[in-house]
Amino acid sequence: MARKISIIGSGFSALSAACYLAKAGNDVSIYEKNSTVGGRARQLKRDGFTFDIGPSWYWMPDIFEKFFNDFGKSTKDYYQLDKLSPAYKIFFADEVITIGDHMDKICEEFERIETGSSKPLRAFIAKAQDNYDIAINKIVLRPGLSPLELVTKETVSRVDQFFKTISSEVRKNFKNPKLVSTLEFPVLFLGAKPSNTPSFYSFMNFADFGLGTWHPKGGMYEIIKGMKALAESLGVNIHVNAEVEKIVVEDGEAKALIVNSERKDSDIILSGADYHHSETLLDDTYRQYSEAYWKKKTFAPSCLLFYIGFDKKLKNINHHNLFFDTNFETHAEEIYDDPKWPKDPLFYVNFPSVTDPSMAPENCETGFFLIPIAPDLEDTEQLRKQYFDIIINRFEKRTNQSVQNNIIFKESFCVKDFIKEYNSYKGNAYGMANTLMQTAFLRPKLKSKKVKDLYFTGQLTVPGPGVPPSLISGKLVADLIEKN
Ligand SMILES: Cc1cc2nc3c(=O)[nH]c(=O)nc-3n(C[C@H](O)[C@H](O)[C@H](O)COP(=O)(O)OP(=O)(O)OC[C@H]3O[C@@H](n4cnc5c(N)ncnc54)[C@H](O)[C@@H]3O)c2cc1C
């Protein structure tokens, strides 16, 4: 008889695991507390505007393709993928750097900023490509059970790269501070400061400059819709508005979920919800990690977000825009070292309607503004307003236009919403950072050490934060369940 597997949550990792487990012949049910699937990658539709609530950068297209290929499908069966050209723009205080869609264009731009910089750039990206092949095709596909998983002939010969930081590596090769920030940006997706991230993680730079930035037509939610359709075609039962209140353990074995006060008997339970929250669904004796453990961990940032409908087309903008016109290090310190609301925040703005007209009404623009902040900060309407004023004024100045009278509506999302909507620990947006001491076997485990038949997946486990790692996390846990 097929084993009954109950999954908590419907983010990328849970949907990924559900597909693999259903394909292996299990009877899989998903229980999601919110009214739609997708977790942090849900969608907001309002007055003809379409917003991705969370992720907006489609990087590492090979990983998405591999996921669908595992089911005899292709991304093309579910969404149209376009490579963005240019990939993005970075606004500094006195100039704009444009990142093109292939290395030749990027090298030209680097030369414009720092003569002679294209040569070290090509060498840096070649090394990053080697790291990508090792990390993405080998290391991240291991379940984090033992330190030996990291020991391969390739990693041993690169051991120095685990003890040097990406920050020092970049600074060794590039002097211009704008190029330094440009090359330090990709590892921010791993949730930690570049000065606290091993230089081996330069594989993110290859993902950026080597593989490019893509856009699924209609937005990132199209991936979720594709995965939901795939899961349902494999027989997964998806329940929304289904809040899990308890994981029932009997004689040390996970036996059932309590969902909206009803018992759902299960042979195996897998949680794709935030790990800390998942463990609070267990009686104390069955939790593996104490509050002190979580407190000590470096969490990836939270964010203050604004979803804005503009009633005109905006000028001088791109699909992805980074505003690095204030001090990068100071803002990073205010996130990681001395957590507080940043004095002069860097921010990111996404205008998908620049390249994809389906995402806004005619002659309008869909805008998503994001300020990374430390998790657990005080979150009030007044602070949200204060920070909106700061960034919208800077946005107007840098892009040389006025937009404040063209806002039809504006919605915000911050720490309190991350906690309420996703049961996120301290309101983190991107899970637990991927620092050296929080990598691979040093991350929270996929399989419970205390409860039989209980498993975990998602951005707090292996390999870490981001959409591609979440897809991989789902596969890793499904493989582990099958193996056990
Ligand atoms: C603002 C923002 C921007 C981002 N940008 C990018 C980007 O550009 N590119 C990128 O690759 N990544 C990005 N990320 C990261 C990426 O979105 C995440 O790493 C990924 O979506 C995490 O997926 P997950 O499956 O681990 O968890 P989640 O998506 O958080 O899914 C967990 C699910 O569990 C549900 N749940 C929680 N508790 C319960 C309960 N008791 N009962 C039932 N269900 C429950 C939640 O509602 C949620 O649906 C971004 C994230 C955010 C927030």
The ligand as an ORCA input file, in Angstrom:
! r2SCAN-3c Opt
* xyz 0 1
  C      10.987     39.474     -0.371
  C      11.739     38.264     -0.810
  C      12.513     38.322     -1.946
  C      13.210     37.208     -2.378
  N      13.906     37.284     -3.536
  C      14.451     36.168     -4.065
  C      14.929     36.170     -5.399
  O      14.848     37.193     -6.089
  N      15.452     35.005     -5.909
  C      15.511     33.857     -5.161
  O      15.989     32.829     -5.661
  N      15.029     33.832     -3.889
  C      14.482     34.937     -3.338
  N      13.906     34.905     -2.104
  C      14.018     33.685     -1.303
  C      12.992     32.622     -1.711
  O      11.751     33.215     -1.927
  C      12.894     31.589     -0.615
  O      14.194     31.048     -0.355
  C      11.960     30.424     -0.935
  O      10.766     30.885     -1.523
  C      11.701     29.653      0.344
  O      10.886     28.573      0.099
  P      10.556     27.528      1.250
  O       9.893     26.371      0.600
  O      11.737     27.250      2.079
  O       9.576     28.266      2.287
  P       8.289     29.196      2.212
  O       8.094     29.784      0.887
  O       8.349     30.119      3.345
  O       7.102     28.162      2.473
  C       6.701     27.774      3.767
  C       5.203     27.584      3.746
  O       4.772     26.991      4.972
  C       3.516     27.563      5.313
  N       3.263     27.353      6.742
  C       3.932     27.898      7.803
  N       3.411     27.444      8.963
  C       2.386     26.606      8.641
  C       1.452     25.844      9.404
  N       1.481     25.809     10.748
  N       0.526     25.122      8.739
  C       0.482     25.109      7.370
  N       1.330     25.812      6.599
  C       2.278     26.554      7.228
  C       3.702     29.022      4.949
  O       2.463     29.682      4.826
  C       4.446     28.904      3.608
  O       3.537     28.794      2.538
  C      13.170     35.994     -1.636
  C      12.395     35.935     -0.480
  C      11.673     37.045     -0.080
  C      10.811     36.947      1.137
*
